[in-house]
Amino acid sequence: AVLPTNPSGPRVKLFTVLGGATGFTIGLIAVFILATTRTGFGHPAQIEQATGIPVLTSLPIGSWRNLQGMLHSLRRTPYQLFAERLRQLRTALLLGREVDTGKKLVITSSVHGEGKTTTAVALSYVAALAKRSCVLVDFDVRNSKLARNLDYDAPGDLAEYLRGNCKLEDTIHHVSRYGFDLITSKQPDPRLVDDIAPKLWSDLLGELQSRYDLVVIDTSPVLLYSDSILFARLADQTLLLVRQNATNRQEIMEAIRSLEEMGASSINAIMTMVDTRTESGAIGISSRRGHVPS
């Protein structure tokens, strides 16, 4: 017998090649499965490709825990990325306004938890910073907490005005610390939409449009209640919020379909709670398709 000069095993090079090839294959399979089974959108371009509607901006996720925390953050750090993206949005919405009246803007979402009310309040504040008169109208009559969060102390409220129990001036609360006006209901009132004729809603928005540069309308989610579809028909533009990697793609498509079927005007999207580490570059107003906000 001949004495061996090298060990017969393990065959390190062979096992290294086999292990690397196997690991690479498993990694590709895992990436493919994640890409095909994920429920949400990771980038604004994916929303545009899947839905055909422009994405006006993407709003980064903040470290605040509530609405007051967000407002304090904007006051304390007025030029943070979140604020700059809001300024981009404000410019897009108010660009080219050559008419004497203001603009009515509905902010909605597919389901809860997409940053709808936070965006509505933040946009109202940024509009006020630019010396634009702005009123935030809270039409989320079932679940709103704006009366408590913004210390709403008007003599009347939205529900009382629509039922003929007070004047419009009695419903307007000036949020002095942040510069915009607020109209809301002091208590949840789920019956309000059913009790009030659509013409009264339209007349209210028309009156506010004649007084303010921007009328921001916060509504309930499209797929949960029918209210937002009614108000979207009365507005000049509808912003549908999409939470990054969270909002179900099918839900987004259904929400857009519902809005379009009911005649919503100029539907655009905003991606919210974005992890800026996933952005390959600055994401702002959608101009690459020549989109001009109406």
C-alpha positions as CSV (number, residue, x, y, z in Angstrom):
1,A,0.0,0.0,0.0
2,V,1.1,3.5,-0.8
3,L,1.0,6.0,2.0
4,P,-1.3,9.0,1.2
5,T,0.3,12.5,0.9
6,N,-3.0,14.4,1.3
7,P,-6.2,13.8,3.3
8,S,-8.9,12.0,1.4
9,G,-11.6,14.2,3.1
10,P,-13.3,16.5,3.5
11,R,-13.0,17.9,0.0
12,V,-13.0,21.6,1.0
13,K,-12.9,23.1,-2.5
14,L,-15.7,20.9,-3.8
15,F,-17.9,21.5,-0.8
16,T,-17.2,25.3,-0.9
17,V,-18.3,25.4,-4.6
18,L,-21.4,23.3,-3.9
19,G,-22.3,25.3,-0.8
20,G,-21.9,28.6,-2.6
21,A,-24.0,27.5,-5.5
22,T,-26.7,26.1,-3.2
23,G,-26.8,29.2,-1.1
24,F,-27.0,31.5,-4.1
25,T,-29.9,29.4,-5.5
26,I,-31.8,29.5,-2.2
27,G,-31.2,33.3,-2.0
28,L,-32.6,33.8,-5.5
29,I,-35.7,31.7,-4.7
30,A,-36.3,33.6,-1.4
31,V,-36.0,37.0,-3.2
32,F,-38.4,35.8,-5.9
33,I,-40.9,34.6,-3.3
34,L,-40.7,37.9,-1.4
35,A,-41.1,39.9,-4.6
36,T,-44.1,38.0,-5.8
37,T,-46.0,37.6,-2.5
38,R,-45.5,41.1,-0.9
39,T,-48.7,43.0,-0.4
40,G,-47.5,46.6,-0.6
41,F,-45.6,49.0,-2.7
42,G,-42.0,49.8,-1.9
43,H,-41.4,52.8,-4.3
44,P,-43.6,55.5,-5.8
45,A,-42.7,54.3,-9.3
46,Q,-44.4,50.9,-8.5
47,I,-47.6,52.7,-7.6
48,E,-47.6,54.7,-10.9
49,Q,-46.9,51.6,-13.0
50,A,-49.6,49.5,-11.3
51,T,-52.3,52.1,-11.0
52,G,-51.6,54.7,-13.7
53,I,-52.0,57.6,-11.2
54,P,-49.2,60.0,-10.4
55,V,-47.4,60.1,-7.1
56,L,-46.9,63.7,-6.0
57,T,-44.5,63.1,-3.2
58,S,-43.3,60.6,-0.6
59,L,-43.4,61.5,3.1
60,P,-40.7,60.0,5.3
61,I,-41.7,58.2,8.6
62,G,-41.2,60.4,11.6
63,S,-40.1,59.7,15.2
64,W,-43.1,61.3,16.7
65,R,-45.8,59.2,18.4
66,N,-48.9,61.4,17.9
67,L,-50.3,64.4,16.1
68,Q,-49.0,66.9,18.7
69,G,-45.6,65.4,18.4
70,M,-45.6,65.8,14.7
71,L,-46.6,69.5,14.9
72,H,-44.0,70.2,17.6
73,S,-41.4,68.5,15.4
74,L,-42.3,70.7,12.4
75,R,-42.0,73.9,14.6
76,R,-38.8,72.8,16.2
77,T,-37.1,71.6,12.9
78,P,-38.9,73.5,10.1
79,Y,-36.6,72.4,7.3
80,Q,-36.4,68.7,8.0
81,L,-37.1,66.3,5.1
82,F,-40.7,65.7,6.1
83,A,-41.3,69.5,6.0
84,E,-39.5,69.9,2.6
85,R,-41.6,67.1,1.1
86,L,-44.8,68.9,2.4
87,R,-43.6,72.1,0.7
88,Q,-43.2,70.2,-2.5
89,L,-46.7,69.0,-2.2
90,R,-48.0,72.5,-1.3
91,T,-46.3,73.9,-4.4
92,A,-47.8,71.2,-6.7
93,L,-51.3,71.8,-5.3
94,L,-51.3,75.5,-5.5
95,L,-49.2,75.9,-8.7
96,G,-50.9,77.8,-11.5
97,R,-54.0,78.9,-9.6
98,E,-55.3,81.8,-11.7
99,V,-58.8,81.8,-10.4
100,D,-60.2,84.0,-7.7
101,T,-61.4,81.1,-5.5
102,G,-59.3,78.6,-3.5
103,K,-58.8,74.9,-4.0
104,K,-60.8,72.1,-2.4
105,L,-58.6,69.1,-1.6
106,V,-59.7,65.7,-0.3
107,I,-57.2,63.6,1.6
108,T,-58.2,59.9,2.0
109,S,-56.8,56.4,2.1
110,S,-57.8,52.8,1.4
111,V,-58.0,51.7,5.1
112,H,-57.0,53.1,8.5
113,G,-53.4,53.6,9.6
114,E,-51.9,55.3,6.5
115,G,-51.2,58.7,8.0
116,K,-54.3,60.4,6.6
117,T,-55.1,62.9,9.4
118,T,-51.4,63.5,10.1
119,T,-50.9,64.5,6.5
120,A,-54.0,66.7,6.4
121,V,-52.9,68.6,9.5
122,A,-49.3,68.9,8.4
123,L,-50.2,70.2,5.0
124,S,-52.6,72.8,6.6
125,Y,-49.7,74.0,8.8
126,V,-47.2,74.2,5.9
127,A,-49.8,76.1,3.8
128,A,-50.2,78.6,6.7
129,L,-46.4,79.1,6.8
130,A,-46.5,80.3,3.2
131,K,-49.1,82.9,4.2
132,R,-51.9,81.0,2.5
133,S,-55.2,81.1,4.2
134,C,-56.2,77.5,4.9
135,V,-59.1,75.7,6.6
136,L,-59.0,72.1,7.6
137,V,-62.5,70.6,7.4
138,D,-62.9,67.3,9.3
139,F,-65.4,65.1,7.5
140,D,-64.3,62.0,9.3
141,V,-67.4,62.1,11.3
142,R,-67.0,58.6,12.9
143,N,-63.5,58.4,14.2
144,S,-62.0,61.9,14.3
145,K,-60.0,63.1,17.3
146,L,-59.1,66.5,16.0
147,A,-61.4,68.4,18.3
148,R,-59.4,67.0,21.3
149,N,-56.0,67.1,19.7
150,L,-56.3,70.7,18.5
151,D,-58.3,72.1,21.4
152,Y,-61.3,72.9,19.3
153,D,-63.4,75.4,21.3
154,A,-65.7,77.1,18.7
155,P,-69.2,78.0,20.0
156,G,-70.7,75.5,17.5
157,D,-69.4,72.7,15.4
158,L,-69.8,71.1,12.0
159,A,-72.8,68.9,12.9
160,E,-74.7,71.9,14.5
161,Y,-74.1,74.1,11.5
162,L,-75.3,71.5,8.9
163,R,-78.4,70.9,11.0
164,G,-79.2,74.6,11.0
165,N,-78.4,75.2,14.7
166,C,-75.6,77.8,14.3
167,K,-73.8,80.0,11.8
168,L,-70.7,79.0,9.9
169,E,-68.6,81.6,11.8
170,D,-69.6,79.7,15.0
171,T,-67.9,76.5,13.7
172,I,-64.5,78.0,12.8
173,H,-61.7,77.6,15.3
174,H,-58.4,79.4,14.6
175,V,-55.5,77.1,15.6
176,S,-53.4,80.2,16.5
177,R,-50.2,78.3,17.3
178,Y,-50.1,76.8,13.8
179,G,-51.9,79.4,11.7
180,F,-54.8,77.5,10.1
181,D,-58.5,77.3,10.8
182,L,-60.3,74.1,11.8
183,I,-63.9,73.0,11.4
184,T,-64.9,69.7,13.0
185,S,-67.5,68.0,15.2
186,K,-67.0,67.9,19.0
187,Q,-68.4,64.4,19.2
188,P,-68.5,61.4,16.7
189,D,-71.7,61.6,14.7
190,P,-72.0,58.6,12.3
191,R,-75.5,59.7,11.2
192,L,-74.4,63.1,10.0
193,V,-73.7,62.0,6.4
194,D,-77.1,60.3,6.1
195,D,-79.0,63.1,7.7
196,I,-77.6,65.9,5.6
197,A,-78.5,66.4,1.9
198,P,-75.5,66.4,-0.5
199,K,-76.4,70.0,-1.5
200,L,-75.7,71.3,2.0
201,W,-72.2,69.7,1.9
202,S,-71.6,71.3,-1.5
203,D,-72.8,74.7,-0.4
204,L,-70.5,74.5,2.7
205,L,-67.5,73.7,0.6
206,G,-68.4,76.4,-2.0
207,E,-68.6,79.0,0.7
208,L,-65.3,78.0,2.2
209,Q,-63.6,77.9,-1.2
210,S,-64.6,81.6,-1.6
211,R,-62.9,82.5,1.7
212,Y,-59.7,80.4,1.7
213,D,-56.8,79.7,-0.6
214,L,-56.9,76.1,0.4
215,V,-59.6,73.9,1.8
216,V,-58.2,70.6,3.1
217,I,-60.8,68.0,3.7
218,D,-60.0,65.0,5.9
219,T,-62.3,62.1,5.3
220,S,-62.8,58.5,6.3
221,P,-61.0,55.6,4.4
222,V,-62.6,54.7,1.0
223,L,-63.0,51.0,1.6
224,L,-64.5,51.3,5.0
225,Y,-67.2,54.0,4.5
226,S,-68.9,55.7,1.6
227,D,-68.4,59.2,2.9
228,S,-65.1,59.9,1.3
229,I,-66.5,59.1,-2.2
230,L,-69.2,61.7,-1.7
231,F,-66.7,64.4,-0.7
232,A,-64.2,63.4,-3.4
233,R,-66.9,64.2,-6.0
234,L,-67.2,67.7,-4.5
235,A,-63.5,68.5,-4.4
236,D,-61.1,69.8,-7.0
237,Q,-58.5,67.1,-6.3
238,T,-58.3,63.8,-4.4
239,L,-55.1,62.6,-2.7
240,L,-55.0,58.9,-1.9
241,L,-52.4,57.9,0.7
242,V,-50.4,54.7,0.3
243,R,-48.3,53.5,3.2
244,Q,-45.0,52.0,2.1
245,N,-44.8,48.2,2.1
246,A,-48.0,48.0,4.1
247,T,-51.1,49.0,2.2
248,N,-52.4,45.9,0.3
249,R,-52.1,46.3,-3.4
250,Q,-55.6,44.9,-4.1
251,E,-57.1,47.4,-1.6
252,I,-55.4,50.3,-3.4
253,M,-56.7,49.2,-6.7
254,E,-60.2,48.8,-5.3
255,A,-60.1,52.2,-3.7
256,I,-59.0,53.9,-7.0
257,R,-61.7,52.0,-8.9
258,S,-64.4,53.2,-6.4
259,L,-63.2,56.8,-6.6
260,E,-63.2,56.8,-10.4
261,E,-66.6,55.1,-10.7
262,M,-68.1,57.8,-8.5
263,G,-66.5,60.6,-10.5
264,A,-63.8,61.8,-8.1
265,S,-61.7,64.6,-9.6
266,S,-58.0,64.4,-10.4
267,I,-56.8,61.4,-8.3
268,N,-53.2,61.5,-7.2
269,A,-51.2,59.4,-4.7
270,I,-48.9,60.1,-1.8
271,M,-46.6,57.5,-0.4
272,T,-46.4,57.8,3.4
273,M,-44.2,56.5,6.3
274,V,-41.4,56.0,3.9
275,D,-38.0,54.6,5.0
276,T,-35.7,57.0,3.4
277,R,-32.9,54.4,3.3
278,T,-34.9,52.6,0.5
279,E,-34.9,55.7,-1.7
280,S,-32.4,55.7,-4.6
281,G,-32.7,59.4,-5.0
282,A,-34.7,62.4,-4.3
283,I,-38.4,61.7,-4.7
284,G,-40.6,64.7,-5.2
285,I,-43.3,65.9,-7.4
286,S,-44.2,63.7,-10.3
287,S,-43.1,65.6,-13.4
288,R,-41.5,63.0,-15.5
289,R,-44.8,62.3,-17.2
290,G,-45.6,66.0,-17.7
291,H,-48.4,65.9,-15.0
292,V,-49.8,69.2,-14.2
293,P,-52.0,69.2,-11.0
294,S,-55.5,70.5,-11.8
